[in-house]
Amino acid sequence: MNRVCGSVGDTTHGIELNKKVFKLVSWYDNEWGYSCRTVDPLTALEGCRRG
């Protein structure tokens, strides 16, 4: 997939179990998406250090 998001929601597989409960399905790219998400906190920390 090679998407930078952490996961992609699959709207074709989600179902309503009752009026208050839904089953959602999400797919993720275990390597690329995770790598992109681990950069987020590092970037935030860098911004805090610079003030």
N, CA, C and O atoms as CSV, one atom per row, in Angstrom:
chain,resi,resn,atom,element,x,y,z
A,1,MET,N,N,0.809,-1.187,0.000
A,1,MET,CA,C,0.000,0.000,0.000
A,1,MET,C,C,0.859,1.260,0.000
A,1,MET,O,O,0.585,2.191,-0.758
A,2,ASN,N,N,1.882,1.304,0.828
A,2,ASN,CA,C,2.782,2.455,0.922
A,2,ASN,C,C,2.055,3.783,1.119
A,2,ASN,O,O,2.363,4.762,0.440
A,3,ARG,N,N,1.108,3.823,2.028
A,3,ARG,CA,C,0.424,5.061,2.402
A,3,ARG,C,C,1.031,5.568,3.700
A,3,ARG,O,O,1.451,4.777,4.544
A,4,VAL,N,N,1.077,6.889,3.861
A,4,VAL,CA,C,1.689,7.448,5.063
A,4,VAL,C,C,0.749,7.424,6.265
A,4,VAL,O,O,1.200,7.633,7.391
A,5,CYS,N,N,-0.537,7.176,6.058
A,5,CYS,CA,C,-1.475,7.111,7.183
A,5,CYS,C,C,-1.263,5.811,7.962
A,5,CYS,O,O,-0.745,4.832,7.427
A,6,GLY,N,N,-1.668,5.818,9.219
A,6,GLY,CA,C,-1.495,4.643,10.066
A,6,GLY,C,C,-2.340,3.461,9.629
A,6,GLY,O,O,-1.912,2.312,9.743
A,7,SER,N,N,-3.548,3.736,9.126
A,7,SER,CA,C,-4.420,2.674,8.634
A,7,SER,C,C,-5.452,3.273,7.681
A,7,SER,O,O,-5.650,4.487,7.628
A,8,VAL,N,N,-6.097,2.389,6.935
A,8,VAL,CA,C,-7.120,2.799,5.973
A,8,VAL,C,C,-8.406,2.061,6.316
A,8,VAL,O,O,-8.433,0.832,6.374
A,9,GLY,N,N,-9.476,2.826,6.544
A,9,GLY,CA,C,-10.771,2.215,6.868
A,9,GLY,C,C,-11.386,1.565,5.642
A,9,GLY,O,O,-11.349,2.130,4.549
A,10,ASP,N,N,-11.946,0.392,5.819
A,10,ASP,CA,C,-12.589,-0.340,4.727
A,10,ASP,C,C,-14.101,-0.233,4.905
A,10,ASP,O,O,-14.689,-0.978,5.689
A,11,THR,N,N,-14.726,0.683,4.186
A,11,THR,CA,C,-16.163,0.924,4.340
A,11,THR,C,C,-17.023,-0.209,3.794
A,11,THR,O,O,-18.215,-0.271,4.095
A,12,THR,N,N,-16.453,-1.093,3.007
A,12,THR,CA,C,-17.241,-2.202,2.453
A,12,THR,C,C,-17.397,-3.363,3.431
A,12,THR,O,O,-18.236,-4.237,3.212
A,13,HIS,N,N,-16.607,-3.389,4.505
A,13,HIS,CA,C,-16.666,-4.510,5.447
A,13,HIS,C,C,-17.214,-4.145,6.820
A,13,HIS,O,O,-17.383,-5.033,7.656
A,14,GLY,N,N,-17.496,-2.877,7.084
A,14,GLY,CA,C,-18.077,-2.496,8.366
A,14,GLY,C,C,-19.557,-2.865,8.415
A,14,GLY,O,O,-20.261,-2.776,7.409
A,15,ILE,N,N,-20.019,-3.279,9.585
A,15,ILE,CA,C,-21.428,-3.653,9.715
A,15,ILE,C,C,-22.005,-3.067,11.007
A,15,ILE,O,O,-21.274,-2.840,11.971
A,16,GLU,N,N,-23.302,-2.829,11.020
A,16,GLU,CA,C,-24.013,-2.369,12.206
A,16,GLU,C,C,-24.507,-3.599,12.953
A,16,GLU,O,O,-25.316,-4.368,12.435
A,17,LEU,N,N,-24.015,-3.779,14.174
A,17,LEU,CA,C,-24.436,-4.929,14.977
A,17,LEU,C,C,-25.762,-4.654,15.680
A,17,LEU,O,O,-26.610,-5.540,15.792
A,18,ASN,N,N,-25.934,-3.428,16.148
A,18,ASN,CA,C,-27.209,-2.943,16.677
A,18,ASN,C,C,-27.164,-1.415,16.601
A,18,ASN,O,O,-26.238,-0.865,16.004
A,19,LYS,N,N,-28.128,-0.724,17.183
A,19,LYS,CA,C,-28.213,0.740,17.035
A,19,LYS,C,C,-27.046,1.484,17.679
A,19,LYS,O,O,-26.798,2.643,17.346
A,20,LYS,N,N,-26.320,0.830,18.605
A,20,LYS,CA,C,-25.231,1.494,19.306
A,20,LYS,C,C,-23.857,0.902,19.022
A,20,LYS,O,O,-22.851,1.481,19.431
A,21,VAL,N,N,-23.787,-0.227,18.338
A,21,VAL,CA,C,-22.517,-0.915,18.135
A,21,VAL,C,C,-22.276,-1.162,16.649
A,21,VAL,O,O,-23.132,-1.697,15.944
A,22,PHE,N,N,-21.099,-0.761,16.194
A,22,PHE,CA,C,-20.696,-0.984,14.805
A,22,PHE,C,C,-19.386,-1.748,14.781
A,22,PHE,O,O,-18.527,-1.550,15.641
A,23,LYS,N,N,-19.236,-2.610,13.807
A,23,LYS,CA,C,-17.983,-3.326,13.600
A,23,LYS,C,C,-17.266,-2.637,12.444
A,23,LYS,O,O,-17.792,-2.562,11.333
A,24,LEU,N,N,-16.049,-2.130,12.716
A,24,LEU,CA,C,-15.268,-1.435,11.700
A,24,LEU,C,C,-14.042,-2.251,11.340
A,24,LEU,O,O,-13.468,-2.930,12.191
A,25,VAL,N,N,-13.644,-2.185,10.093
A,25,VAL,CA,C,-12.460,-2.894,9.614
A,25,VAL,C,C,-11.473,-1.859,9.102
A,25,VAL,O,O,-11.835,-0.950,8.354
A,26,SER,N,N,-10.222,-2.008,9.514
A,26,SER,CA,C,-9.172,-1.094,9.090
A,26,SER,C,C,-7.946,-1.898,8.681
A,26,SER,O,O,-7.581,-2.861,9.356
A,27,TRP,N,N,-7.317,-1.516,7.594
A,27,TRP,CA,C,-6.125,-2.186,7.089
A,27,TRP,C,C,-4.924,-1.279,7.289
A,27,TRP,O,O,-5.044,-0.058,7.193
A,28,TYR,N,N,-3.781,-1.860,7.565
A,28,TYR,CA,C,-2.592,-1.040,7.717
A,28,TYR,C,C,-1.401,-1.699,7.028
A,28,TYR,O,O,-1.340,-2.920,6.882
A,29,ASP,N,N,-0.466,-0.865,6.615
A,29,ASP,CA,C,0.790,-1.317,6.027
A,29,ASP,C,C,1.795,-1.365,7.173
A,29,ASP,O,O,2.254,-0.323,7.640
A,30,ASN,N,N,2.128,-2.529,7.613
A,30,ASN,CA,C,2.891,-2.716,8.836
A,30,ASN,C,C,4.259,-2.027,8.826
A,30,ASN,O,O,4.742,-1.635,9.888
A,31,GLU,N,N,4.879,-1.871,7.698
A,31,GLU,CA,C,6.218,-1.290,7.675
A,31,GLU,C,C,6.198,0.200,7.381
A,31,GLU,O,O,6.657,0.993,8.203
A,32,TRP,N,N,5.689,0.592,6.251
A,32,TRP,CA,C,5.748,1.986,5.828
A,32,TRP,C,C,4.878,2.886,6.704
A,32,TRP,O,O,5.346,3.924,7.171
A,33,GLY,N,N,3.645,2.513,6.929
A,33,GLY,CA,C,2.746,3.320,7.755
A,33,GLY,C,C,3.282,3.491,9.173
A,33,GLY,O,O,3.230,4.588,9.729
A,34,TYR,N,N,3.792,2.416,9.756
A,34,TYR,CA,C,4.364,2.488,11.100
A,34,TYR,C,C,5.568,3.414,11.127
A,34,TYR,O,O,5.708,4.227,12.041
A,35,SER,N,N,6.424,3.299,10.145
A,35,SER,CA,C,7.614,4.153,10.080
A,35,SER,C,C,7.228,5.620,9.998
A,35,SER,O,O,7.829,6.462,10.665
A,36,CYS,N,N,6.238,5.924,9.191
A,36,CYS,CA,C,5.776,7.315,9.076
A,36,CYS,C,C,5.182,7.807,10.379
A,36,CYS,O,O,5.380,8.966,10.743
A,37,ARG,N,N,4.453,6.950,11.096
A,37,ARG,CA,C,3.833,7.369,12.352
A,37,ARG,C,C,4.865,7.552,13.457
A,37,ARG,O,O,4.660,8.392,14.333
A,38,THR,N,N,5.966,6.801,13.454
A,38,THR,CA,C,6.981,6.972,14.493
A,38,THR,C,C,7.728,8.292,14.333
A,38,THR,O,O,8.324,8.775,15.295
A,39,VAL,N,N,7.712,8.872,13.169
A,39,VAL,CA,C,8.353,10.165,12.943
A,39,VAL,C,C,7.534,11.295,13.581
A,39,VAL,O,O,8.108,12.309,13.979
A,40,ASP,N,N,6.225,11.145,13.685
A,40,ASP,CA,C,5.353,12.193,14.232
A,40,ASP,C,C,5.768,12.657,15.632
A,40,ASP,O,O,5.956,13.858,15.829
A,41,PRO,N,N,5.920,11.750,16.619
A,41,PRO,CA,C,6.307,12.229,17.952
A,41,PRO,C,C,7.715,12.826,17.972
A,41,PRO,O,O,7.986,13.755,18.733
A,42,LEU,N,N,8.602,12.298,17.143
A,42,LEU,CA,C,9.951,12.861,17.082
A,42,LEU,C,C,9.923,14.289,16.558
A,42,LEU,O,O,10.646,15.154,17.053
A,43,THR,N,N,9.089,14.532,15.560
A,43,THR,CA,C,8.935,15.878,15.015
A,43,THR,C,C,8.328,16.809,16.066
A,43,THR,O,O,8.749,17.959,16.193
A,44,ALA,N,N,7.348,16.320,16.814
A,44,ALA,CA,C,6.726,17.126,17.866
A,44,ALA,C,C,7.737,17.459,18.961
A,44,ALA,O,O,7.768,18.586,19.454
A,45,LEU,N,N,8.558,16.490,19.340
A,45,LEU,CA,C,9.577,16.742,20.361
A,45,LEU,C,C,10.601,17.758,19.876
A,45,LEU,O,O,11.046,18.607,20.648
A,46,GLU,N,N,10.966,17.681,18.643
A,46,GLU,CA,C,11.909,18.637,18.075
A,46,GLU,C,C,11.340,20.046,18.133
A,46,GLU,O,O,12.060,21.000,18.427
A,47,GLY,N,N,10.037,20.176,17.849
A,47,GLY,CA,C,9.384,21.479,17.930
A,47,GLY,C,C,9.363,22.024,19.349
A,47,GLY,O,O,9.462,23.235,19.545
A,48,CYS,N,N,9.235,21.142,20.349
A,48,CYS,CA,C,9.232,21.569,21.751
A,48,CYS,C,C,10.621,22.056,22.170
A,48,CYS,O,O,10.740,23.008,22.940
A,49,ARG,N,N,11.643,21.418,21.675
A,49,ARG,CA,C,13.003,21.807,22.029
A,49,ARG,C,C,13.367,23.177,21.486
A,49,ARG,O,O,14.111,23.930,22.114
A,50,ARG,N,N,12.836,23.492,20.312
A,50,ARG,CA,C,13.152,24.781,19.690
A,50,ARG,C,C,12.381,25.927,20.333
A,50,ARG,O,O,12.757,27.093,20.213
A,51,GLY,N,N,11.286,25.570,21.025
A,51,GLY,CA,C,10.511,26.559,21.767
A,51,GLY,C,C,9.620,27.332,20.912
A,51,GLY,O,O,8.902,28.205,21.398
